[in-house]
């Protein structure tokens, strides 16, 4: 799988973890009752997005990479 970004946040309003896939647009989201479920759902959605884009002959979004300096302990 490609190295796309995933932002996982707790939603107090929805009482679940919401995952956004930023490179795919602000409406590309999924969720889960647990962090692990949300992560697994996001992996599945991401794979579906990649497969669908390839089948349609569409180009994949550019991967956003970390530009900062990692501070290792």
C-alpha positions in Angstrom: 0.0 0.0 0.0 1.2 3.5 -0.7 2.2 5.8 2.1 -0.8 8.1 2.3 -1.5 10.2 5.4 -4.2 9.2 7.9 -5.5 11.6 10.6 -7.3 9.7 13.4 -9.2 11.9 15.9 -11.8 11.2 18.6 -15.2 12.8 17.9 -16.9 13.6 21.2 -20.1 14.4 19.2 -20.2 11.1 17.3 -18.5 9.1 20.2 -16.2 7.3 17.8 -12.7 7.7 16.1 -12.9 9.5 12.8 -10.2 9.0 10.2 -9.5 11.5 7.4 -7.4 10.7 4.4 -6.1 14.2 3.5 -4.6 13.5 0.1 -8.0 12.2 -1.1 -10.0 15.3 -0.2 -11.8 16.6 2.9 -14.8 14.3 2.3 -12.7 11.1 2.3 -13.4 9.8 5.8 -14.3 6.7 7.8 -14.7 5.8 11.4 -14.6 3.1 14.1 -15.7 2.6 17.6 -12.1 1.9 18.6 -8.8 3.3 17.4 -7.9 -0.1 15.9 -11.2 -0.4 14.1 -10.9 3.1 12.7 -7.4 2.3 11.5 -8.4 -0.9 9.8 -11.4 0.8 8.2 -9.1 3.5 6.9 -6.7 1.0 5.4 -9.6 -0.7 3.6 -11.0 2.6 2.3 -7.5 3.6 1.1 -7.0 0.4 -0.7 -10.5 0.8 -2.4 -9.6 4.4 -3.4 -6.3 3.3 -4.9 -7.9 0.3 -6.7 -10.8 2.4 -8.0 -8.5 5.1 -9.3 -6.3 2.6 -11.1 -9.3 0.9 -12.7 -10.7 4.2 -13.9 -7.3 5.2 -15.3 -7.1 8.2 -12.9 -3.9 9.4 -11.5 -3.3 8.9 -7.8 -2.9 11.9 -5.5 0.6 12.9 -4.6 1.7 11.5 -1.3 2.3 14.1 1.4 5.5 13.3 3.3 6.8 14.5 6.7 9.1 17.5 6.3 10.1 18.1 9.9 13.0 16.8 11.9 12.3 13.6 13.9 13.5 13.9 17.5 14.6 10.4 18.5 14.8 9.6 22.2 
